[in-house]
């Protein structure tokens, strides 16, 4: 026959010991089962943002987030972006993910001189994650990276003037 018993689990480790006793009073060796019950999503992720890059990207970082103190079971991080302040992830766009242990992300394809809002949510191995971001961080994209140096400089010298020739640097940021 199959037997069952319903029990409510407590947060954390739950230990159960199963034995069988026959009609003669003989008891089997105990079978011990340990079940870890976790219904708490990981804590809030504090994020910093740097928009002073190439003008079309923002670097996000959450290196101070302690994965061990937040359940020691982080699976991944979800990155959200919005043009307006948001506290619920449903009001923002998902722009990427990183695996546990990777605590930075570069958001690309942004418009220059525009303010964006960002938030990061941690998801644990059970798929639990918060849906709110208490303090989204903002960053304004600005181009602070100089272009590359010109190459192949050549001068043509004449009696009263010079003609300078050069090759322009590769325009990786589309801003030349």
C-alpha positions as CSV (number, residue, x, y, z in Angstrom):
1,X,0.0,0.0,0.0
2,X,1.0,3.6,-0.5
3,X,0.9,5.9,2.5
4,X,1.0,9.7,2.6
5,X,1.1,12.4,5.2
6,X,0.7,16.1,4.5
7,X,3.0,18.5,6.3
8,X,3.7,22.3,5.9
9,X,7.3,23.1,5.2
10,X,9.2,25.8,7.1
11,X,11.6,28.2,5.5
12,X,15.0,26.6,5.3
13,X,16.0,23.0,6.0
14,X,13.2,20.6,7.0
15,X,14.3,17.1,8.3
16,X,12.0,14.1,8.1
17,X,12.7,10.7,9.5
18,X,10.7,7.7,8.2
19,X,10.4,4.3,9.9
20,X,8.1,1.3,9.6
21,X,6.8,-0.7,12.6
22,X,5.2,-4.0,12.0
23,X,2.5,-5.7,14.2
24,X,5.2,-7.4,16.3
25,X,6.7,-4.0,17.2
26,X,9.8,-4.4,15.1
27,X,11.0,-1.0,13.7
28,X,13.0,-0.5,10.5
29,X,16.1,1.6,10.3
30,X,15.2,5.3,9.9
31,X,15.4,6.9,6.5
32,X,16.2,10.5,6.9
33,X,15.2,13.1,4.3
34,X,16.4,16.7,4.2
35,X,14.3,19.1,2.2
36,X,15.4,22.8,1.8
37,X,12.4,25.0,1.3
38,X,13.0,28.5,-0.1
39,X,10.1,30.7,-1.2
40,X,12.0,34.0,-0.9
41,X,13.4,35.7,-4.0
42,X,16.9,37.2,-3.9
43,X,17.2,40.7,-2.4
44,X,17.4,44.0,-4.3
45,X,20.4,44.6,-6.5
46,X,22.1,48.0,-6.0
47,X,23.3,49.2,-9.4
48,X,25.6,52.0,-10.6
49,X,25.6,53.4,-14.1
50,X,28.2,55.2,-16.2
51,X,26.8,56.9,-19.3
52,X,30.1,58.7,-20.1
53,X,31.4,56.3,-22.7
54,X,31.0,56.5,-26.5
55,X,27.6,58.3,-26.4
56,X,25.6,55.3,-27.4
57,X,26.1,52.9,-24.4
58,X,25.9,52.8,-20.7
59,X,27.9,50.5,-18.4
60,X,26.0,49.0,-15.4
61,X,27.7,47.5,-12.4
62,X,26.5,45.8,-9.2
63,X,29.8,44.5,-7.8
64,X,28.7,45.2,-4.2
65,X,25.8,42.6,-4.5
66,X,26.5,39.7,-2.2
67,X,25.3,36.5,-3.8
68,X,26.0,34.4,-0.7
69,X,24.0,36.7,1.6
70,X,21.1,36.6,-0.9
71,X,20.5,32.9,-0.8
72,X,23.7,31.6,-2.3
73,X,21.7,30.3,-5.2
74,X,21.7,33.0,-7.8
75,X,21.1,31.7,-11.3
76,X,21.2,34.9,-13.3
77,X,20.6,38.6,-13.5
78,X,18.0,40.4,-15.6
79,X,18.7,43.9,-16.9
80,X,15.8,46.4,-17.5
81,X,15.8,49.8,-19.2
82,X,13.3,52.6,-19.5
83,X,13.1,56.2,-20.8
84,X,11.1,57.1,-17.7
85,X,11.5,56.3,-14.0
86,X,10.0,52.9,-13.2
87,X,9.7,50.6,-10.2
88,X,8.0,47.7,-11.7
89,X,9.8,45.6,-14.4
90,X,6.6,45.4,-16.4
91,X,7.0,49.2,-17.1
92,X,10.5,48.7,-18.6
93,X,12.2,46.7,-21.4
94,X,14.3,43.7,-20.8
95,X,17.7,44.4,-22.4
96,X,19.8,41.5,-21.3
97,X,20.9,38.8,-18.9
98,X,24.1,37.7,-17.2
99,X,25.0,34.5,-15.4
100,X,25.6,34.4,-11.6
101,X,29.0,35.9,-10.7
102,X,28.9,38.3,-13.7
103,X,28.0,41.6,-12.1
104,X,28.3,44.1,-15.0
105,X,26.6,44.7,-18.3
106,X,27.0,47.2,-21.2
107,X,23.7,48.4,-22.7
108,X,24.4,49.4,-26.3
109,X,22.4,51.0,-29.2
110,X,21.3,54.0,-27.2
111,X,20.6,57.5,-28.4
112,X,23.3,60.2,-27.6
113,X,22.5,62.8,-24.9
114,X,19.5,60.9,-23.6
115,X,18.7,60.0,-20.0
116,X,17.8,56.3,-19.4
117,X,16.8,54.5,-16.3
118,X,18.1,51.0,-15.4
119,X,17.4,48.2,-12.9
120,X,18.7,44.8,-12.3
121,X,16.8,41.8,-10.8
122,X,18.5,38.7,-9.4
123,X,16.8,35.3,-10.1
124,X,17.6,32.2,-8.0
125,X,17.8,28.6,-9.1
126,X,14.1,28.0,-8.3
127,X,13.2,30.8,-10.7
128,X,12.2,33.2,-8.0
129,X,12.8,36.9,-8.7
130,X,11.4,40.2,-7.6
131,X,9.2,42.2,-9.9
132,X,10.0,45.6,-8.5
133,X,13.0,47.7,-8.5
134,X,13.0,50.1,-5.5
135,X,15.6,52.5,-6.8
136,X,16.3,52.5,-10.6
137,X,19.5,54.3,-11.5
138,X,19.7,56.9,-14.2
139,X,22.4,57.7,-16.7
140,X,22.7,60.2,-19.6
141,X,24.6,59.0,-22.6
142,X,27.5,61.3,-23.4
143,X,30.4,60.9,-25.8
144,X,33.7,61.3,-23.8
145,X,35.9,59.0,-25.8
146,X,38.1,60.7,-28.4
147,X,38.3,59.4,-31.9
148,X,41.3,57.4,-33.1
149,X,44.4,59.1,-34.5
150,X,44.7,59.9,-38.2
151,X,47.1,57.7,-40.0
152,X,49.2,57.8,-43.2
153,X,50.2,61.4,-42.8
154,X,51.9,62.9,-45.9
155,X,53.0,66.4,-46.7
156,X,53.3,67.8,-50.2
157,X,55.6,70.8,-50.0
158,X,55.4,73.7,-52.5
159,X,57.0,77.1,-52.8
160,X,54.3,79.0,-50.8
161,X,52.1,76.3,-49.2
162,X,51.8,72.7,-47.9
163,X,49.2,70.1,-48.7
164,X,48.5,67.7,-45.9
165,X,47.1,64.2,-46.7
166,X,45.9,61.6,-44.1
167,X,43.6,58.7,-43.6
168,X,40.8,59.3,-41.1
169,X,40.4,56.9,-38.2
170,X,37.8,54.2,-38.3
171,X,34.5,55.7,-37.2
172,X,33.4,53.0,-34.8
173,X,31.0,55.3,-32.9
174,X,29.5,56.9,-36.0
175,X,30.3,60.4,-34.8
176,X,32.9,61.8,-37.2
